[in-house]
């Protein structure tokens, strides 16, 4: 276990290795920002699709592509404190041979409370922010949307509640306000859900829009532009919406909200247990 960092003995360099899905990345943002407070130089090694979030972190950092990063060829590793979610022996040996001053291994998939973000701070030996669950962790312009945003998919069909729940929410929103608008969003893995929504009249309603953002920056811009309230399964987009400060309600089915609920100032959640 690494030693706790003291303000009067700041290490100069830190590296955070973070891959995984969009939700995993967004849940790591508070830790990344805290690392930025404690270290003079920070290198984030991640997927290029997450590079667009660098401008929303509140501090300057270096970026590395996790697919091509070579620890043996990077001078930055020498003398750095490394935070990593990878724990296999060969990887840890590689970091040691590259001259890492210290390696702190973080749990990526805890199966019991506390919340995964709290666990990250504990594993990193960094203080848990008092406002961890109440602030918008991604800096951006204030959300300006007026639409109900519904995301009926996720990275796993086992997480998904029935599409009919989202259809019902959309119909109620449209009926309650004759100017209200609804956005349905879909990811790459949601082809079947798109087919299902296109099979009902709601998809062709004049105040309903179906979108499939092409990148994380595209998704961010659309959320800030269109969404006043977000509803979805435990998924990357729901974590992103919450981190942007958008009112967010998450439906949990197979994952534990005590561990995985989004971080943000306007977050609520419910758990649906489906029989059969």
ABEGO torsion letter per residue (X at the ends): XBBBBBAABBBABBBBBBBEBAAAAAAAAAAAAAAAAABABBBBBBBAAAAAAAAAAGBBBBBBBAAABBAAABAAABGBBBBBABABAAAAAAAAAAGBABBBBBBABBABOBBAAAAAAAAAGBBBBAAAAABBABBBBBBABABBBBBABBABAAABBBAAAAAAAAAAAAAABAABBBBBBBBAAAAAAAAAAAABAAAABAABBBBBBABAAAAAAAAAAABABBBBBBBAAAAAAAAAGBBBBBBBAABBAAAABBBEABBBBBBBBBBX
